[in-house]
Amino acid sequence: MNARNQTDFSPLAGMLEVVGVGVEVPGRSLLQAASAQFIAGQVTAVLGPNGAGKSTLMSLLTGQRQPTGGHVYLAGKALHAYASADLARVRASVAQETQVAFEFTVREVVELGRYPHRRHPGKRNVDLVQQAMQATAVEHLQHRSLNTLSGGEKARVHLARALAQVWEPVSGIAGESSVRWLLLDEPTAALDLQHQHRMLQLVRAWATAQGVGVVAVLHDLNLALRYSDRCVVLQGGHVVGSGATAEVLTPLCIEKVWGVVAHPVATQGGAPGPRQYLFDAPI
C-alpha cells in the first residue's frame, strides 16, 4: 500500500465500531460475536466468500438491522441513540440493489441526497448536486429516467446521491470533527473495469483529502489491496482477519478463507506498490 498523508482525526470522534455483535434468524446464525473497527479518513474493505456475513455486517452499520447481541457505536455512542435525521446528515449508504418505484430522473435521485439537509439549506445545494453528478460521470444522464439506465449507470447515480448527502461537514452530531461516512455494499458489482477503478479512486480520494470514513463490501481482492487501507475478513459469520489490508490478505489467509491459491505478482522493475495476486484453484 502506498504511504499517504492523512489528517489526524480524533480516534473517538472518527470511529465506527461493532463490538461482539451477533445476528440470529430462525434456525441460523448470520453473525457471531463479531468485533471490528472502522476509522475515519481510511477505506476499509469488508471481504469474505458468499454467505460469510458481509451484507449483514453492513446492515448493522447502516442501522437497517439491530443486532441480537453486542453493540454498534459511532463516536463512542450507541448507534441507536442518535436521531435518524441527524445520522442522515453525516452518513450515506449505497445498497447492493436499490429499486425506485417512480419515474424519477437522475437529477431528482441525486437531489434526494440533499433531503436530510432541507432544514439547514445552503446556497450551494444546487451546485453540490451538479458536482456530485460530475464526480461520478453521470451528469450527461441527468434528464434520463433512472429506470431506463443500465445497472452500472444506476450504481454511479446512487453513489452521486450518497456523495451529495455527505458533501460538506456538519457540526455537532457525531463528534466535534463532524466525521462523515460512506457505507457501500458491493459498489463495484455492476460496473465495468474502468468505472470500478474510477469509483474506488474517488472514494479513496474522499477519505484521504476530507477524512471521510469509507466502508465497502468488495469481492475483488486485488481491488481491495489496491484501494483499501484496512480490511475485515469474514467467514461463516465470524471475523477471521482484521487490520492493514496488505498484512491480512496473505496467500495463507486467501487459501483458508476462499479455497484458492494466490500467487503474488511481481511489480515491473521491483517498483513499490500494493501487492497483487493471480489465483488458481487448489490442486
Contacts in CASP RR format, 6 or more apart in sequence:
PFRMAT RR
TARGET T0000
AUTHOR 0000-0000-0000
METHOD contacts of the structure
MODEL  1
MNARNQTDFSPLAGMLEVVGVGVEVPGRSLLQAASAQFIAGQVTAVLGPN
GAGKSTLMSLLTGQRQPTGGHVYLAGKALHAYASADLARVRASVAQETQV
AFEFTVREVVELGRYPHRRHPGKRNVDLVQQAMQATAVEHLQHRSLNTLS
GGEKARVHLARALAQVWEPVSGIAGESSVRWLLLDEPTAALDLQHQHRML
QLVRAWATAQGVGVVAVLHDLNLALRYSDRCVVLQGGHVVGSGATAEVLT
PLCIEKVWGVVAHPVATQGGAPGPRQYLFDAPI
1 225 0 8 1.000
1 229 0 8 1.000
1 244 0 8 1.000
1 245 0 8 1.000
1 246 0 8 1.000
1 273 0 8 1.000
1 274 0 8 1.000
2 272 0 8 1.000
2 273 0 8 1.000
2 274 0 8 1.000
4 208 0 8 1.000
5 208 0 8 1.000
6 41 0 8 1.000
6 42 0 8 1.000
6 208 0 8 1.000
6 211 0 8 1.000
7 41 0 8 1.000
7 211 0 8 1.000
9 39 0 8 1.000
9 40 0 8 1.000
9 41 0 8 1.000
9 177 0 8 1.000
9 179 0 8 1.000
9 211 0 8 1.000
10 175 0 8 1.000
10 176 0 8 1.000
10 177 0 8 1.000
11 39 0 8 1.000
12 75 0 8 1.000
12 76 0 8 1.000
12 175 0 8 1.000
13 40 0 8 1.000
13 75 0 8 1.000
13 174 0 8 1.000
13 175 0 8 1.000
13 176 0 8 1.000
13 177 0 8 1.000
13 179 0 8 1.000
14 39 0 8 1.000
14 40 0 8 1.000
14 41 0 8 1.000
14 75 0 8 1.000
14 175 0 8 1.000
14 177 0 8 1.000
14 179 0 8 1.000
14 213 0 8 1.000
15 37 0 8 1.000
15 38 0 8 1.000
15 39 0 8 1.000
15 40 0 8 1.000
15 73 0 8 1.000
15 74 0 8 1.000
15 75 0 8 1.000
15 76 0 8 1.000
16 37 0 8 1.000
16 38 0 8 1.000
16 61 0 8 1.000
16 72 0 8 1.000
16 73 0 8 1.000
16 74 0 8 1.000
16 181 0 8 1.000
16 213 0 8 1.000
16 215 0 8 1.000
17 35 0 8 1.000
17 36 0 8 1.000
17 37 0 8 1.000
17 38 0 8 1.000
17 72 0 8 1.000
17 73 0 8 1.000
17 74 0 8 1.000
17 76 0 8 1.000
18 34 0 8 1.000
18 35 0 8 1.000
18 36 0 8 1.000
18 57 0 8 1.000
18 60 0 8 1.000
18 61 0 8 1.000
18 67 0 8 1.000
18 70 0 8 1.000
18 71 0 8 1.000
18 72 0 8 1.000
18 73 0 8 1.000
19 35 0 8 1.000
19 70 0 8 1.000
19 71 0 8 1.000
19 72 0 8 1.000
19 73 0 8 1.000
20 33 0 8 1.000
20 34 0 8 1.000
20 35 0 8 1.000
20 69 0 8 1.000
20 70 0 8 1.000
20 71 0 8 1.000
21 31 0 8 1.000
21 33 0 8 1.000
21 34 0 8 1.000
21 35 0 8 1.000
21 57 0 8 1.000
21 60 0 8 1.000
21 67 0 8 1.000
21 69 0 8 1.000
21 70 0 8 1.000
21 71 0 8 1.000
21 72 0 8 1.000
22 29 0 8 1.000
22 30 0 8 1.000
22 31 0 8 1.000
22 32 0 8 1.000
22 33 0 8 1.000
22 34 0 8 1.000
22 67 0 8 1.000
22 68 0 8 1.000
22 69 0 8 1.000
22 70 0 8 1.000
23 29 0 8 1.000
23 30 0 8 1.000
23 31 0 8 1.000
23 56 0 8 1.000
23 60 0 8 1.000
23 65 0 8 1.000
23 67 0 8 1.000
23 68 0 8 1.000
23 69 0 8 1.000
24 30 0 8 1.000
24 68 0 8 1.000
29 237 0 8 1.000
30 53 0 8 1.000
30 56 0 8 1.000
30 237 0 8 1.000
31 53 0 8 1.000
31 56 0 8 1.000
31 57 0 8 1.000
31 60 0 8 1.000
31 67 0 8 1.000
31 237 0 8 1.000
32 237 0 8 1.000
32 238 0 8 1.000
33 238 0 8 1.000
34 57 0 8 1.000
34 234 0 8 1.000
34 237 0 8 1.000
34 238 0 8 1.000
34 239 0 8 1.000
35 239 0 8 1.000
36 57 0 8 1.000
36 232 0 8 1.000
36 239 0 8 1.000
36 242 0 8 1.000
37 242 0 8 1.000
38 44 0 8 1.000
38 61 0 8 1.000
38 213 0 8 1.000
38 215 0 8 1.000
38 230 0 8 1.000
39 213 0 8 1.000
39 230 0 8 1.000
40 177 0 8 1.000
40 179 0 8 1.000
40 181 0 8 1.000
40 211 0 8 1.000
40 212 0 8 1.000
40 213 0 8 1.000
41 207 0 8 1.000
41 208 0 8 1.000
41 210 0 8 1.000
41 211 0 8 1.000
41 212 0 8 1.000
41 213 0 8 1.000
41 214 0 8 1.000
42 207 0 8 1.000
42 213 0 8 1.000
42 214 0 8 1.000
42 228 0 8 1.000
42 229 0 8 1.000
42 230 0 8 1.000
43 200 0 8 1.000
43 203 0 8 1.000
43 204 0 8 1.000
43 207 0 8 1.000
43 213 0 8 1.000
43 214 0 8 1.000
43 216 0 8 1.000
43 227 0 8 1.000
43 228 0 8 1.000
43 229 0 8 1.000
43 230 0 8 1.000
44 213 0 8 1.000
44 214 0 8 1.000
44 215 0 8 1.000
44 216 0 8 1.000
44 228 0 8 1.000
44 229 0 8 1.000
44 230 0 8 1.000
44 231 0 8 1.000
44 232 0 8 1.000
45 216 0 8 1.000
45 217 0 8 1.000
45 218 0 8 1.000
45 224 0 8 1.000
45 227 0 8 1.000
45 228 0 8 1.000
45 230 0 8 1.000
45 231 0 8 1.000
45 232 0 8 1.000
45 245 0 8 1.000
46 54 0 8 1.000
46 57 0 8 1.000
46 58 0 8 1.000
46 215 0 8 1.000
46 216 0 8 1.000
46 217 0 8 1.000
46 218 0 8 1.000
46 231 0 8 1.000
46 232 0 8 1.000
46 234 0 8 1.000
47 54 0 8 1.000
47 217 0 8 1.000
47 218 0 8 1.000
47 219 0 8 1.000
47 221 0 8 1.000
47 224 0 8 1.000
47 231 0 8 1.000
47 232 0 8 1.000
47 233 0 8 1.000
47 234 0 8 1.000
47 249 0 8 1.000
48 54 0 8 1.000
48 219 0 8 1.000
48 233 0 8 1.000
48 234 0 8 1.000
48 235 0 8 1.000
48 257 0 8 1.000
48 258 0 8 1.000
49 235 0 8 1.000
49 257 0 8 1.000
49 258 0 8 1.000
51 236 0 8 1.000
51 237 0 8 1.000
52 234 0 8 1.000
52 235 0 8 1.000
52 236 0 8 1.000
52 237 0 8 1.000
53 234 0 8 1.000
53 236 0 8 1.000
53 237 0 8 1.000
54 185 0 8 1.000
54 217 0 8 1.000
54 234 0 8 1.000
55 96 0 8 1.000
55 185 0 8 1.000
55 186 0 8 1.000
55 217 0 8 1.000
56 65 0 8 1.000
56 237 0 8 1.000
57 232 0 8 1.000
57 234 0 8 1.000
58 93 0 8 1.000
58 183 0 8 1.000
58 185 0 8 1.000
58 215 0 8 1.000
58 217 0 8 1.000
59 65 0 8 1.000
60 66 0 8 1.000
60 67 0 8 1.000
60 72 0 8 1.000
61 72 0 8 1.000
61 183 0 8 1.000
61 215 0 8 1.000
62 91 0 8 1.000
62 93 0 8 1.000
62 183 0 8 1.000
63 72 0 8 1.000
63 79 0 8 1.000
63 80 0 8 1.000
66 80 0 8 1.000
71 78 0 8 1.000
72 78 0 8 1.000
72 79 0 8 1.000
72 80 0 8 1.000
73 79 0 8 1.000
74 82 0 8 1.000
74 87 0 8 1.000
74 91 0 8 1.000
74 174 0 8 1.000
75 174 0 8 1.000
75 175 0 8 1.000
75 179 0 8 1.000
77 174 0 8 1.000
79 87 0 8 1.000
82 173 0 8 1.000
82 174 0 8 1.000
85 116 0 8 1.000
86 173 0 8 1.000
86 174 0 8 1.000
87 173 0 8 1.000
87 174 0 8 1.000
88 116 0 8 1.000
88 165 0 8 1.000
89 116 0 8 1.000
89 117 0 8 1.000
89 120 0 8 1.000
89 165 0 8 1.000
89 166 0 8 1.000
89 170 0 8 1.000
89 173 0 8 1.000
90 166 0 8 1.000
90 170 0 8 1.000
90 173 0 8 1.000
90 174 0 8 1.000
90 178 0 8 1.000
90 179 0 8 1.000
90 180 0 8 1.000
90 181 0 8 1.000
91 166 0 8 1.000
91 174 0 8 1.000
91 180 0 8 1.000
91 181 0 8 1.000
91 183 0 8 1.000
92 113 0 8 1.000
92 161 0 8 1.000
92 162 0 8 1.000
92 163 0 8 1.000
92 165 0 8 1.000
92 166 0 8 1.000
92 180 0 8 1.000
92 181 0 8 1.000
92 182 0 8 1.000
92 183 0 8 1.000
93 162 0 8 1.000
93 182 0 8 1.000
93 183 0 8 1.000
93 184 0 8 1.000
93 185 0 8 1.000
94 155 0 8 1.000
94 158 0 8 1.000
94 159 0 8 1.000
94 161 0 8 1.000
94 162 0 8 1.000
94 182 0 8 1.000
94 183 0 8 1.000
94 184 0 8 1.000
94 185 0 8 1.000
94 187 0 8 1.000
95 158 0 8 1.000
95 185 0 8 1.000
96 185 0 8 1.000
96 186 0 8 1.000
96 189 0 8 1.000
98 154 0 8 1.000
98 158 0 8 1.000
100 109 0 8 1.000
100 146 0 8 1.000
100 147 0 8 1.000
103 145 0 8 1.000
103 146 0 8 1.000
103 147 0 8 1.000
104 112 0 8 1.000
104 145 0 8 1.000
104 146 0 8 1.000
105 142 0 8 1.000
105 143 0 8 1.000
105 144 0 8 1.000
105 145 0 8 1.000
105 146 0 8 1.000
106 133 0 8 1.000
106 138 0 8 1.000
106 141 0 8 1.000
106 142 0 8 1.000
106 143 0 8 1.000
106 144 0 8 1.000
106 145 0 8 1.000
106 146 0 8 1.000
106 149 0 8 1.000
106 157 0 8 1.000
107 129 0 8 1.000
107 133 0 8 1.000
107 142 0 8 1.000
107 143 0 8 1.000
109 146 0 8 1.000
109 157 0 8 1.000
109 158 0 8 1.000
109 161 0 8 1.000
110 129 0 8 1.000
110 132 0 8 1.000
110 133 0 8 1.000
110 138 0 8 1.000
110 142 0 8 1.000
110 157 0 8 1.000
110 160 0 8 1.000
110 161 0 8 1.000
110 164 0 8 1.000
111 129 0 8 1.000
111 164 0 8 1.000
112 161 0 8 1.000
113 161 0 8 1.000
113 162 0 8 1.000
113 164 0 8 1.000
113 165 0 8 1.000
114 125 0 8 1.000
114 128 0 8 1.000
114 129 0 8 1.000
114 164 0 8 1.000
114 165 0 8 1.000
116 165 0 8 1.000
117 125 0 8 1.000
117 170 0 8 1.000
120 170 0 8 1.000
124 168 0 8 1.000
128 164 0 8 1.000
128 167 0 8 1.000
128 168 0 8 1.000
129 164 0 8 1.000
130 139 0 8 1.000
131 167 0 8 1.000
132 160 0 8 1.000
132 161 0 8 1.000
132 163 0 8 1.000
132 164 0 8 1.000
132 167 0 8 1.000
133 139 0 8 1.000
133 142 0 8 1.000
133 160 0 8 1.000
135 160 0 8 1.000
135 163 0 8 1.000
135 202 0 8 1.000
136 156 0 8 1.000
136 157 0 8 1.000
136 159 0 8 1.000
136 160 0 8 1.000
136 163 0 8 1.000
136 199 0 8 1.000
136 202 0 8 1.000
137 156 0 8 1.000
137 195 0 8 1.000
137 198 0 8 1.000
138 153 0 8 1.000
138 156 0 8 1.000
138 157 0 8 1.000
138 160 0 8 1.000
141 149 0 8 1.000
141 153 0 8 1.000
141 157 0 8 1.000
146 154 0 8 1.000
146 157 0 8 1.000
149 157 0 8 1.000
150 190 0 8 1.000
151 190 0 8 1.000
152 190 0 8 1.000
152 191 0 8 1.000
152 192 0 8 1.000
152 195 0 8 1.000
154 190 0 8 1.000
155 187 0 8 1.000
155 188 0 8 1.000
155 189 0 8 1.000
155 190 0 8 1.000
155 191 0 8 1.000
155 199 0 8 1.000
156 191 0 8 1.000
156 195 0 8 1.000
156 199 0 8 1.000
159 184 0 8 1.000
159 187 0 8 1.000
159 199 0 8 1.000
159 202 0 8 1.000
162 182 0 8 1.000
162 184 0 8 1.000
163 182 0 8 1.000
163 206 0 8 1.000
166 180 0 8 1.000
166 181 0 8 1.000
166 182 0 8 1.000
166 212 0 8 1.000
169 178 0 8 1.000
169 180 0 8 1.000
170 178 0 8 1.000
170 180 0 8 1.000
171 178 0 8 1.000
172 178 0 8 1.000
179 211 0 8 1.000
179 212 0 8 1.000
179 213 0 8 1.000
180 210 0 8 1.000
180 211 0 8 1.000
180 212 0 8 1.000
180 213 0 8 1.000
181 212 0 8 1.000
181 213 0 8 1.000
181 214 0 8 1.000
181 215 0 8 1.000
182 203 0 8 1.000
182 206 0 8 1.000
182 212 0 8 1.000
182 213 0 8 1.000
182 214 0 8 1.000
182 215 0 8 1.000
182 216 0 8 1.000
183 215 0 8 1.000
184 203 0 8 1.000
184 214 0 8 1.000
184 215 0 8 1.000
184 216 0 8 1.000
184 217 0 8 1.000
185 216 0 8 1.000
185 217 0 8 1.000
186 217 0 8 1.000
186 218 0 8 1.000
186 219 0 8 1.000
187 199 0 8 1.000
187 203 0 8 1.000
187 216 0 8 1.000
187 217 0 8 1.000
188 195 0 8 1.000
188 196 0 8 1.000
188 199 0 8 1.000
188 200 0 8 1.000
188 218 0 8 1.000
188 220 0 8 1.000
188 223 0 8 1.000
189 219 0 8 1.000
191 199 0 8 1.000
196 220 0 8 1.000
196 223 0 8 1.000
197 223 0 8 1.000
200 216 0 8 1.000
200 223 0 8 1.000
200 226 0 8 1.000
200 227 0 8 1.000
201 227 0 8 1.000
203 212 0 8 1.000
203 214 0 8 1.000
203 216 0 8 1.000
203 227 0 8 1.000
204 214 0 8 1.000
204 227 0 8 1.000
206 212 0 8 1.000
206 214 0 8 1.000
207 213 0 8 1.000
207 214 0 8 1.000
207 229 0 8 1.000
216 228 0 8 1.000
218 224 0 8 1.000
218 228 0 8 1.000
221 249 0 8 1.000
221 254 0 8 1.000
221 258 0 8 1.000
221 262 0 8 1.000
221 277 0 8 1.000
222 276 0 8 1.000
222 277 0 8 1.000
224 231 0 8 1.000
224 245 0 8 1.000
224 249 0 8 1.000
225 245 0 8 1.000
225 246 0 8 1.000
225 249 0 8 1.000
225 274 0 8 1.000
225 275 0 8 1.000
225 276 0 8 1.000
225 277 0 8 1.000
226 274 0 8 1.000
226 276 0 8 1.000
228 245 0 8 1.000
229 244 0 8 1.000
229 245 0 8 1.000
230 242 0 8 1.000
230 243 0 8 1.000
230 244 0 8 1.000
230 245 0 8 1.000
231 241 0 8 1.000
231 242 0 8 1.000
231 243 0 8 1.000
231 245 0 8 1.000
231 248 0 8 1.000
231 249 0 8 1.000
232 239 0 8 1.000
232 241 0 8 1.000
232 242 0 8 1.000
232 243 0 8 1.000
233 239 0 8 1.000
233 240 0 8 1.000
233 241 0 8 1.000
233 242 0 8 1.000
233 248 0 8 1.000
233 249 0 8 1.000
233 253 0 8 1.000
233 257 0 8 1.000
234 240 0 8 1.000
235 257 0 8 1.000
240 253 0 8 1.000
240 256 0 8 1.000
240 257 0 8 1.000
241 248 0 8 1.000
241 253 0 8 1.000
242 248 0 8 1.000
245 274 0 8 1.000
246 274 0 8 1.000
246 275 0 8 1.000
249 275 0 8 1.000
251 261 0 8 1.000
251 262 0 8 1.000
251 263 0 8 1.000
251 264 0 8 1.000
251 277 0 8 1.000
254 260 0 8 1.000
254 261 0 8 1.000
254 262 0 8 1.000
254 277 0 8 1.000
254 279 0 8 1.000
255 261 0 8 1.000
255 262 0 8 1.000
255 282 0 8 1.000
259 281 0 8 1.000
259 282 0 8 1.000
260 279 0 8 1.000
260 280 0 8 1.000
260 281 0 8 1.000
260 282 0 8 1.000
261 279 0 8 1.000
261 280 0 8 1.000
261 281 0 8 1.000
261 282 0 8 1.000
261 283 0 8 1.000
262 277 0 8 1.000
262 278 0 8 1.000
262 279 0 8 1.000
263 277 0 8 1.000
263 278 0 8 1.000
263 279 0 8 1.000
263 280 0 8 1.000
264 275 0 8 1.000
264 276 0 8 1.000
264 277 0 8 1.000
265 275 0 8 1.000
265 276 0 8 1.000
265 277 0 8 1.000
265 278 0 8 1.000
267 273 0 8 1.000
END
